[in-house]
Amino acid sequence: MSEIKALDVYLDLGNIAGLLALPGLSALAADLTLNVNYWPIQGIIPRPLSPEPSRKPDDPLADYKQLRWQAKHQHELSELGRDCERLQLQVDLARNQYDASLTHQAWLYLLESQTEKVTDYIAAVYAARFQQGRPLTELAEVSELLSTLQADGAAFADQQPLWQERWQQHEEHYLALGIHDSPAFVLDLETFQGRQHLPLLRWRLEGESGAPPV
Amino acid sequence: MSRLEVFIDFKSPYAYIAKDPTYALEAEYGIEIDWYPLTLNIGSYLGTAKKTSSGKVESQNRSPNRWLAVKYAYKDARRYAGLRGLTLKGTEKIWDTTMVAAALMFVKQAGHDPLKQFIDITYDRFWKRELDVEDIQVVQDLVTEVGLAGPEFAQWFAESGRAEQEVMQMQFLKEGIYGVPTYRIAGQTYFGREHLPRVRWHLEGEQGPCPDIANDSVVASV
């Protein structure tokens, strides 16, 4: 009997980068016998749009930095448009970046109390933020969302300081492993950041037969 | 068939590992790629660092987050290089590739084959740490090796080549080219080799929906 592989997936619920990976990840999971474990992560790279650099008067590279940012921003906007078309999202909602701490804490809570609800929870948070424009940055909102999934939202609200502490420990853990961007995938202790790696992950999971996709 | 422009920098490991999957498009679609050098000012957006030959960091101004991103990027590039048998040694400093970028433009005038040879040997040796791309004699020798007049290159670079490069770099930035590899085709600009599925989609006549990004090229090992 072949061994069932485990794939750890790290997603930041504060921006759409992780959401964009879900169709490809679903296809991978459907084709292969795979245990997918989902974990929250606060990515350190602003997505989908980079902030404009602060302009320091004594910086000889200030003009270069500004021009480079404009070029990058234009590319990011084009990319966002293509991604929104693919997933049928509205650009004005999909471009938002949220502080996802509370929703990540609730995710950890579910991992301990009702793991089977995690994937529905992820989908619900992404939909609330990037299809409905609900920020979910207030405890009451997150608690209510949990309740709509038949999870104990009130219990999470009562224990939130504990989950905040757990979240901080979790952040330290993944950063120590060098995982810092969403989506990230960890297979056999090897980290892949970005959905562009899904073909290589598939190749690895299928036994590395034939030439690898590069 | 759409014209394909590709922008590279020899000091970028990601541009290096994109080179062969990109060149493969020429055979696959019967096209000739129009290559341009983009000289990245890496220190301006990733901070700077200098290492000793043993790999110890001698000086740096990078934040911990930037170190995380840079370390991962090298590890990722090495992973894909390793799958193809390419050598990709970590650099000891952020190199100034202005001279070798100018040489690319100089060699380009001689046509496809000398340019391909130049790009191949420059990348290969640079990432084996066998090439000092800041030494005019070394770059001149590369130009000579691919069949052109190296001393003429050196003279042109000193007289006007460097200045032309600097003007070109600002023009590229204004046109929206800010990283490597960048692909420009059919009025679209794509940064990163993960966009090769989209480049192929353009080359195939844009049938069906535009594909998602993926590192999905299969190329022969070296």
Interface residues (C-beta under 8 A of the other chain):
Chain A: L20 P23 G24 I44 I45 L61 Y64 K65 L67 R68 A71 K72 Q74 H75 S78 R82 E85 R86 L175 G178 H180 D181 E190 T191 F192 Q193 G194 R195 Q196 H197 L198 P199 L200 G210 A211 P212 P213 V214
Chain B: I17 P21 N41 S44 Y45 N65 L68 A69 K71 Y72 D76 R79 Y80 L83 R84 M170 L173 K174 E175 G176 I177 Y178 G179 Q188 T189 F191 G192 E194 P209 C210 D212 I213 A214 N215 D216 S217 V218 V219 A220 S221
